[in-house]
Amino acid sequence: MGYGKTLLIALDQLLNALCGGWPDETISSRAWRWELSGTRSWPRKLIDGLALILGDRDHCRESFESERLGRQLPPELR
């Protein structure tokens, strides 16, 4: 993973934590959890819609799965 993507993920996690979310989770993953739990669906729709413009289909679900499986962790911690 490149430095730029790493930095964007760190900023995403910081913003999520500032908004009351888990400190090691991205906003996209949180939006998917909200949709699954029935809490709210608009954040997932908004994020996935923006991501689709950039060619990233199912962004929130993929982010959630990445978090759940620890794909963002360094190889030594997986």
Secondary structure, DSSP 4 states (H G I P E B T S, - for coil): --HHHHHHHHHHHHHHHHTTS-TT--HHHHHHHHHHHTS-SHHHHHHHHHHHHTT-TTHHHHHHHHHHHTTTS-GGG-
